[in-house]
Amino acid sequence: MIKNEQQYRLTKAQATKFANAIDTYSKSVSRDMNPIRIKAHMDALRSQYEELNGEVAEYEKLKQGEVKSFVINSFDELPTTLIKARIASGLSQKDLADLLEIKEQQIQRYEANSYAGASFERLKETIKALKLTVKEHVFVSEEVISRANFFKNLADLGFKKDVVLKRLIPKKIAAYLDGSMAVNEVDTLPYVLQAASIVSKIFNINSESLLSKNSLEIDLSSAYSTRFKKPKDADIKKIAPYTIYAQVLALTLLEACKHIEAKTIPTDVKDFRNQVIENYGSISFETALKYTWSLGIPVLPLDDSKNFHGACWRVKGRNVIVLKQKTKSSVRWLFDLIHEVRHASQHIESPTLDIIEGEDDFSKEMARSIDEKDANIFAGQVILNCKANDLSQRVIKEANGKVELLKKVTQQVAHEEDVEVGALANYIAFRLMAEQGFNWWGNATNLQPEDGSHWIVAKQLLFKNVNLNELPETEKELLINALE
């Protein structure tokens, strides 16, 4: 949402940039280009343009006084409505600050943080200054605000208190809820409500339900629409809340990267491999990651080890990848990255895509799915210089059906062919599971050295590419908290 004239000018310039990109691309299209890929690329550009243009149009309508009234159904909607009402009233942030007899910077902080940290009295003063009428039900009764219920309900979803304080809510609010600030229970109530308001947006529920004594129920449809590579519905239900959280993070990152143009993803193994080498010198996790970002695909690294190790989402034609690995093996990080990039190139005729790589995605069913086989083969071929199938077949043949020889033969063949033994072992494990239902992943993992801080590399590259100023303060802090 645009909140001031500076943001208005920047957003308008960004919209013009994408309008020009659409015009340039449409003129560069030739008959020999894949029409499906042309459409996918144009749809992604148009989506970004329409989103930016929509924000500009909304701000202009508010500035011109075309919006005469606002409807607020819950406390969660109040902060945004206060900002819209200020703009529609023709007041600058300084004007509102003068009415409230506070500094302009304080209003800027309030709006940047969606009024997190503002007391009930300050909110009511702001409502009065803007001459708004707010129904009483919007303000939750203080009698039902409970810090204990808030933490219990989130714990039931799998988010322990320390995770809530470190990951889900802003640090300024967390300081009042973790006991580090010497305040009594009554004084914490505004902060509990603000925390509930912020967290409720993650799970698309009203803040009152987070404070209730009743068991919390959330809509898991967004998680269930994701193509989980996990065999049991019970497992999906268990990890669904975390999946929703991860998806919110991914889409927040995507929003902060809307200045980056999405490009066509090479679908030919040689083309993909050559592009990485030509632009970055070699095939490694870091070079492949840089190439992925250059394609306009943001990559979010998460360092907790629960629930899944990779994901790919597509929204309005734009892809975003999440990587989550327990291992420090560069081979595994590289394989998973290229694997997810391949998913991002699949079904390009669809503007949406939802895939989660569950912890147990090495099952027979998952390994044999068409898209999974395609992604695994593509990643293996890129890493092993287009020789993955030939080399893995040679190893299996020379082992002559003897499992105890696989490790030794894999090492010998990798040495003779000058390829990384861990990468070859990883691909062999995939083939054995997909073709014979045999689990050799443990042995393959043992052949992959732990040789780097890949999460740190991915985080540094993210901060190099992202524009955090595109985000509201609470969303910015949510993303930053996840990367600490």
N, C-alpha and C positions, 0 to 999 in steps of 0.2 A: 504494500500500500504506500502511495506517495503521500508524504506528510508536510512537505514544504517546497518552496520554489526551487531550491537547489536540486532536490531529488526530482522534481518535475522536469527541469532542463536536462538532467543526466538521462532520465528514462526516455524522454523524447528523442534525444540523440541516439540512444541505443535502438529505438524503434526504427529510426531512419536508417541506421546501419544495416538492420536485417531486411528492410524494404529494398535497399540497394543490393544486398546479397541475393535476394530472391530474383531480382531483375537480371543480375549478372549470371546466375546459374541457369535461368531459363534461356538466356541467349547462347549459353555454351553447350546446351544439350544437342547431341547428334543422334542420328537414326540408329547407329549401331550400339547405342547404350541400352542397358536393361531397363525397360519401362517400369518395372516394379521398383527398382532401386531409384529411378528418377522420381517416382511418386513419393517414395519413403523420405527421400532427402528434401523434396519440396514441402512435404507435409510438416517435417520437423522445423524447417525455416519459417513456414507460415504460422505454426503454433507459437513459436517464440515471438514473432512479430505481433500476432493477435493478443498475446498475453500482455506484452508491453504497451500496446496501443490501448488495450482495455483499461490499464492502470492510468494512462494519460487521460482517457475519456472520462473516467470516474472522477479524477481530480478536477478536470475542467468543469464538469457538471456541478460539483460541489462549490467551486470558486464562483461560478456564474449564478449561484443561488437557485438552481433548478430543483434541488432536493429540499422539500419543505418539511418533512417529518421523518422520524426514525422509530423503528419498532425494536424493542429489546425484550427478548424472551427469557434470558437468564443473565446472571452476573458475568458469565464468561464473555458476553457480547458487549459489556459496558465500555471497556477500554477503547475498542475500535470505534464505537459510536461517539465517544467523547471527542476523539480526534476528528471524525467526520463532521460533527456538529460545530467544532471550532472553525474548520475550513469553510463550511456552509454559512457561518455567521459573519464571514469576512474578517475574522480575527487572525492575526499572526500569532506565533508562539509568544512573542514579546507582549502583544496586546493582552493575551490571557494571563500572562505572568503579572502584568500591571494590575489587572482586576483582582487577582488573588494576593497582591502585594508580596510577591516572591520574585526571585531572579529568573530571567529567561532560560538560563541553563537548567534550572530545575524542571521546567516544563519540557524542555528537550529530553531530559533524562526520563521523565515520566512517560513520555510518548515512545521513546526508544525502547523502554522496558514494558510497554503495554500497562503502565501504571502499577507495575509490581513495586511494592515498597510504599505505595501511597496508603495512608490510613483511611478508615471509613469516613472520618470527618473531612479529610482533604477531598475525597471523591464527592461527597455531598456538597462541599463548597464549590467544586468545579462544575457540578451539575447546575447549581444555582446561578453561577456566573454566566453559564451558557444558556440560561433560561429554559432548561429542559424539564419535562415532567416524566418521572420514572415511577412505575408502579412498585408498590411495596414488596411484592413477591420476588422482585429481582434481587433484593438483599437477603441473604440467608440469615435466619435467626441465629444469634450468638449461642443460643442454648444447644444447637445441634452441631456446632463446630467442635470437633474432637481431634486432637493431634494423634491420640492412640488409635482411633478408628481409621484415620488416614493412612498410617503406617501399616496397620493390620490388613486393610483391604489391598494395599499394594503388595504386601508379603504374600497374600493368597494368590496373586498373579505371578509370583516368582521373583519379585523385586524386593530384596531385603532392605532394611532401613539404611545401611551404609551406601547401597547402590542408589537409592532414592536421593539421598543427600549429595552424593558426588556426581551423579549423572543426570537426574531428571529435573532438578530445580536449580534456579540461580543461586550462586554462593551467598549473596546478601540475604536471601530468604532462608537458606539452609542454616546460616549462623544463628538464627532465632529458633530453629527447630531442633538443633542437635545439642542444645544445652550450653554451648560455648558463650552465649550472651546471657548475662545474669538478669533475666526477666521472669516474672511470674507467669502462670498459665494463662491468665486473662489477657496479658499483654501480647501473648503469642498468637491470639485468635486471628487478627488480621493477616498475619503471615501464613497461618495454616490455610486460610481461605484462598489467599493468593497462590499458594503452592498447589492447592486442589484445582484452582482455575487453570493453571499452567499445565499440569499433568493431564487434566481432563481433555485437553485439546489433542494430546498424543493418542489417546484411545477413543476419541470421538464420543465421549459421554459427558453428562452434566456433572458439575463439581459437587453438587449435593450428594450424589450417589457415592462419591469417594469418601464422604464424611459420615455416611450412614452406618448404623449398627448391623444392618442387614447384609447378607452376602452380596458381594459385588458381582454383577454380570455385565460383560461387555460384548459388543457385536464382533464376532470373529469372522464375519463374512469376507473381509478384505484379506485376512490371513488364509482362509480356506480357498480363496480364488487363486492363491499362489500355487504354482506347480511344485509341490513338495516332493523331493526324492526321498521319502520316508514311507515305509510300507503300512504303518498302522495309524488309524484315525486318532487313537488315544495319544499317540506320540505327537501328532499335529496339534491337538488341543492343548497339550502341555507346553509346547513351544510357541503357540500362536501369539500370546501377549508380547514376548520378546521380539517376534517377527514383526509385529505392528510397530514396535519401537524402532527397530532397525530400518524398516521401510520409511518411517517418518524422517529418520536421520538421512537416508539416501535421497529422499525427495527434497529435503532441505538443502543438501549439498547441490543437487541438480538446480535448484532455484538460484543458488549463489554462483552458478556457472553458466547462467543463461547468456553471458557475453561471449561464450566460446561457441564457435560454429561447429555443428555436427557434420562430419564428413562420411563419405561412403567407406564401409569396412571391406577390405580385400577378402574375398572368399576363396581365392586360390592359395594353396600352401606356399608355393614358390614366391608369389607376389608379396604375400604377407612377410615372409622371412626376409626377402630382399629389401623391402621397404624399411624394416627395422635396422638391418645392417647398413644400408646406404645412408640412413639418417643419423644413426647412433653408433655405428662401428662394429657391433657384435650382438649376439643373442644372450641376454642375461635378464634377470628380473627387472633391474633398474632400467635397462634400455627398452624392454618391452613395455614397461609401465609408462615411460616417457612417450612412446609411440601411441599407446592407448589414449593418453591425454590429448595428443595431437589430433586424434580422430574425433575429439569432442566428447569422449566418454569419461566422466569423472569416476575416480576409484576411491572408495572409502575404506580405509583399513581399521578394523576393530581388534583390540587386543585381548578381549575376554574370550574364554574358551567354551562357552556354553552354546548348545542348541544347533548350530550349523557352522560350516566353514566357508561358505560362499553364496552369493546371490546376484541375480541380475534382474533389474526392473526396467521397463520401458514405459514412458508416459508421453503421450502426444508425439510419438516418433523419436523421443530422446532416451538414450540408454544411460544407466548408471550401474556401477558394479560395487559390490561389497565383498571384501576379503577378510576372513577370520581364520587364522591358523594357530594351532598350538606349537607346531614345529618351527624351528629356525632354519630349516632346509631351504636353500635358494631354489633347488629343483622343484620342490612342491609348491612354493609360492609362484614360481614361473609357470608351472603347469596349470595351476588353478586360474591364474590370470588369463592366459591364452584360452583356456577352456571357457571362461566366462565371456571373453570377447567373441568367441565363436557363437555362443548362445545369443549374443547381442546382434549377430548377423543373420540369425535364423528368423523365419516368419516375418520378413521385413514388410510384408503387405499389411501386417497388423500394427496399429498405432500403440498397442499395449503388449507387455510381456511381463510375466511374474514367475521367477524360478528361484527356488531355494535348494542349496546343496546341503542336505541333512548330514548329521554325523555318521549315519549308517548307510550312506549312499553307495557303498561298495557291495550292496546286495546283488544277487543275480538279476532281479527284476530291473533294478536301476541301471546296471551295467549293460543290459540288453536293449534298453529303450533306444529308439532310432536317434533322437536328438542327442542323447548321452553318448552313444557310440560315435556319432559324428563329431561332437565336441572333443572327446578323448582322442580320437584318431588325428584330428586337426592339430591339437596341442602337441601330441607326440611327434608328428611329422615336422612341425615347425622347429621344435627343439632339437630333434635328431637328424636335421639336415635332409629331410624327405626320405630317410631310410628306416623309419620306425618299424614298418611292417616287415621289411626284409630281415632286419637284424633280430627282431623278436622271434620271427619264425625260425631263423637259424639257431637261436639259443634253445628254443623248445625242442627242435629236431636233434641238436647235438647232445642235449641232456638225456635224450632217448627215454623219456617217460619217467626218469628218476628224479624225484623232487629234491633229494639230497645233493644233486649235481647242479641244480639251477643257479645257485649263487656263484659257484666257481666258474661255470661256463659264461654267465653274464659278465663277470669281471674280465674274462679272457677276451670275449668278443668286443667289449667296450674298448679295451686296450688296443686291440688289433685295428679297430675301425676309427680310433681316435674320437670317441664320443664319451660323454660323461656317464659313468656307470650308474649313478643314481637315477638319471633320466631314463636310461634303458630299462633299469629294474622297475621303475614306476610304470612304464608302458607295458612291460611283460606281465605285471600284476593285473593290469586292466584286461589284457587279452585272456589271461587264464580265467579270470572271473567271468568275462563275457562269453567265452567259448566253451569252457569246461565247468564253470561254477566252482572253481577251486580258489580259495582265499590265500594269496601269497603276499598280501599287503604288509604284513609284519616284517617279512624278510626284505621286501623292497625298501621299507622305511629305514631299516638298519644299514642299507647301502647308500643312504642319502646323508651326507655330512651336514651338521648344523654349522653354517658358515656365515652368519650375518644377522644384522638387526633390520630385517626387511620391513617390519612395521614402522620403524622410524624413517626409513627411506621413503616409504609410501606416504607417511604423514607430512614429511618435508615437501614432497612434490605437490601434495594437495594444497598446502598453504601457499605455495608458489603460484598456483593457478587460480585459486578461488578468490572471489570478491565478496568478502564477508559484509561489506557495506550494503549489499543488496538485501540483507536479512534484517528483520526486526530483532531487537536486542535479545529477547528471550529465546528466539530460534537460533540466533548466533551462539548464545551461551550453551544451549543444548548440544549443538554440534561440537563446540570447543571442549565441553565437558567429556564428550565421548572419546576425544582424542588425547586426553591427558592420562 
